[in-house]
Amino acid sequence: MLELPNVTLIALTSVNIPQHIKALEYSCRGIKFGAVKLASPERPRELPDLVTWEKTDRTSNIDEWNYAAIYNLGNHIDTEFAILVHDDGYIVNPDMWRNEFLDYDYIGAPWPLPHDDFSFRDINGELIRCGNSVSLRSKKLIDLPVELDLEWKSFHGFYNEDGFICVNNRHIYKEHGMKFADIDVAKHFSHENMVPEIEGIKPFAFHKHHGTNRIYPNYGK
């Protein structure tokens, strides 16, 4: 049994509650977390003993969810780290855990190369190759936007919370000591896009059921 007492496994959602609970349960196979939480507007009728429910504000669309992931997630985290999962993205291979993951404040999945000159690029034009909402985050990183009162705004018309952290405000996070995993580490943590770098690698987690991710249970149907 892998023991991660300083990590909270969490799903933050207003929709598909039973499916998110299944994803939390699946993610706990072979792992003992410091806490396992479902943050949702109402308590589910049926909740496994291993999952703690905590009330959070309702989100009615993806942009509101992105806001909540930036400014409200920290209300539910009491451990040094958190792993955020969804009904279509969660932990699938506990044996692929690496202790070096905890050397970072953020690890997501590798991103593809963009077909334009602005996507995945920070304020200095540097191409960022890793993000994704299914991720490991330190409590320090999660709390930073509230502590600094970071402005909530769209970038190129989008409100993606992983882009907010990993790309658009990356320089601010790094100025405050946050350490982001590069693609050589991220390719072992999670897979979303079928980029060449992940070929032949079994990931710890995943997001979205396509490519090699089709083999995992699909609770998000």
N, C-alpha and C positions, 0 to 999 in steps of 0.2 A: 504494500500500500504506500503510495506516494503521499507524504505529508507536507502540506503547504499552509502552515498555521498563520502566516503573515499575508495571506491572499484571500480576498473575498470574491467569490463567484457571484455575479449578479446579472439579472435581466431587468431592464427598465422599459416598461411597455404599457400601453393602454388597449392593445388589441391582441387577439390570438393568445389569450392567457393560458389555456390548456396546452397549447403547442410549446409555449415558452417554458412551462413547467417540465414538459418532457425533455426539452433541450437541457435544462438544468440538471435533471436526473441523469441523462446520458453523460453529461460532462463530468459527473461525480464518480463514474465507474473507475475504480482503482485510485481515487484521489480523495484525501481528507483535507478540506479547506478550513480556514479559520472561521469562515461563515459562508452560507449559501443563501442568497436573498432574491426575492421577487419584489420589485418596486412597481406598484400599479395603483390605480385609483380606488378599486374595491378589492376586498379580500375574496379570493376564490372560495367556492363552496368546498372543494376538495383540495387539500394542500398536503403534500408528503411531509413527514416529520423532519426530514433533513432540510427543508426549505423554510426560511423565515420570511413572512410577508411584512412589508413596510409600505405605508401609504405615501403616494406621491400625486402631484397634480396631473389631471388628464391632459393628454395631447391629442389634438384632432387631426393633425397632418404631419408630414415628415419634417417640415421646417420647425414646427413646435417641438418635435422630438429632438431634433438637432440642438435646439436651444437648451432643452432639459438636460441633454447629455453633457453640455458644457457647464451649465450653472447650477444644476440640481443634483447631479450624480453624487457629488461629495457629501451630501446630506445623509447618504446611506452607507458610507464607507468608513469603517473604524480601524481597518488594518493598514499595513504599510503599502499594500498593492491591491489592485482589483483586476479581475478579468471580466470584461463585458461580453455577453453572448446574446444571440437572438434565436428565434425559432428556425431560422435558416442558416445559422452559423454558430458553431459551438465546438467544444473539445471532443475529439474523436479518437485520438491515439495517445493515451496518457504515458505510454512507454517512450514517447518521443520528447518528453520534457527534458529541458536542459537547465541546470542551475544558473548558467550564465544569463538566462533571460532576466533574472532579478538584478542584473547589473545595469539595467536600462529603466528609464522612466516611461518609455512608450515603445511597444512593438506591435505592429499590425501585420499586414500581408504585403507582398511585393505588388507594386503597381506596374501597369504596362507602359511602354514608351508612348507618349502622346502624338497625335497627328496635327498638332498646332503648336504655336510658339508661346502659349501661356499656361496651359494645363500642367499641374504638378510642379510649377516653378515658383520659388520663393521670391522675396523682394529683390534679391541680387541676381535673379535669373538662373539660379542653380536648380537643376532638375532633381526632384525628390522622388525616390523610387519606392517608398514604403508608406502606407497609411492603413486605412480600413477601421471601421467601427468595432469589429470583433477584434479585441486587442487586450494586451496587458498594459496597465497604467499605474504609475505610482500615485499614492495619495497626494504627494506634493504637487504633481502635475495636475491632478484632478481639481485641487483647490485653488490653483494659481489664478485662473480667470476671475474668480470672486475676490480674491485678495487684492488683485491689481485693478479691479473694476474694468476689465478689458471690454472694449466696445463690441457689441454684437452687430455685425453688418454682413451683407452679401459680398462675395467676391466673384466677379464675372457672372453675376446673376444667381449664384448658388449659395446655400447656407449649410454646406456639408460640414459636420462637426470635426471629422477627421482632417479635412482640409484646413479648417480653422486652426487646429493644433499643429499639424505636421508641415503645413506649407505657409499659409498666410501670416500666421503669428509665430512661426518657428523661431525667428530671430529673438523675439521677446522671451519665449520659453527657454531658449539656450542662454540668454543673458542672465537668467535666474537659475542656471545650473542644471537644466533638464537635459538628459542624455537620450538621444533617439537611436534605436537599433538601425543598422544599415541592412542592405538587402542580403548580405551574406549570413546574417543572423535571422532576419525576418523570414527567409525562405524555409527555415526549419520550424518556425513558430506557426504560421498559418498560410493557407492558399486561398485565393479568390480568383484572380485572373490566371489564365494558363500561359504564363510567360516562360521563356526558355530556361530561366534560372532555376525553376522548381522541378525540372524533369528528373525523374528517378528518386525524388525525395518524398518520404512519408511525413506529413505535417502533424504537429501537435493539435492544431485546430483548423477550421476552414470557415468559409463564408460563400454562400450561393452554390446551388446544385448544378454545376456544369463541368464539362471536362472530367478530370479525374475525381472531382468531388461528387459525382453522381452515385458513387457507391454508398454514401452515408444516408442514414434515415432522413426522410424528407418530411419534417413536421410542419413546414411552412406552406404546404399545398393549399 
